[in-house]
């Protein structure tokens, strides 16, 4: 589980995946990820909440909801394999918190 948690980062109290990490794990170019983000058909409000461009303009921090939308745009065997791990990584802190509250 610790390895999966490295797939996402806690930034200002919210979990995000970085577009560069997605490209590396999915076996595609970072440009492919950026193009997929551009193709997503969503409102500007959703885009601004879930795809935060880095100040250096070299990638995005992607929320769990943004990740879900992005998965519609991507395909391939490595995408499927790693998508499950990213979903688990986004879910792990909530599972830990739920366990702590019920104990």
N, C-alpha and C positions, 0 to 999 in steps of 0.2 A: 504493500500500500504506500509506503514512503516514496517509492520510485514514481508512482502515479501522481502523488501530490506535487512533485517537481514539475509536472506538466503545466500547472497553473500557479499564478502568483497572487498574493494578497496585496492589493494596492488600495490604500485608503479604506480598508475594511471591506473591499469587494474583491472577489476572485476573478481573474482574467487570464486568458491564454494569449500569448504573443504570436503575431502572425509569422514571425521567423521560426518559432518553435513548431507551429503547425506545418510549415513547409518542410522542415527537416524531418519530422516524424512521418508525414504523408508521402515523402519521396517525390516531391515536386518542387518547382522553383518558387521562390518568394513572389515573383511576378505573377505566377498562376494564382496564388492566394489573393494577391491584391486585385487581380482582374475579377476573381470570383466575388470579392467584396463589392466591387463596382457594379456587378451584374445583379446584385440582390435588389429585388423590387420591394422596397419598404418606404415608410414615411420618413421625411427628414428627421423627425423627432426620435423615431426608433433608431435610426442610423447614428444620431449624435449621442444617444444613451448607451449604445451597445458596440460601437466601433470607434474608439477614441484614438485618433492619430497621434503618434509620438511627436513631440516638439521638433525633433530632427527630421520629420517627414519620411522616415525610413521604415515605417511599419505601423501596426495597430495593436492596441490592447483590446481584446475581444471578450465580452461578457458571456455568461452561459447562454443567455437568450440569443445573442449575436452568433455564438457558435452553432446553435440549433438552426438558425437561418442559413448560415454558411454551409452546413452539411447538405442542404438541398442543392447547392451549386457544385459540389465536389463528388467525385466517384473514383472507384478503383479499389483494388484489394488492400493496399496499405491504408487507405482512408478508412475503410471499414474496420480494419484491425485496430488502428489507433483511436478511432472515434470512441469506441467503448472505454478505452483507458482515460481519455479526456473527460468523458461523462462521469466516470467513477471519481476522477480527481476533483471535479466540480462538486460532487455530492459528498465526498468524504467529510469535510468539516461539519456539514449539517447533520450527518449521521452521528458524529462524535458528540455534537452539541445535544442532539435529541437523547442520546444515551445518558449523558451527564444529567439532564433534567429529569429523566425518569428514574434515576438511581436514588 
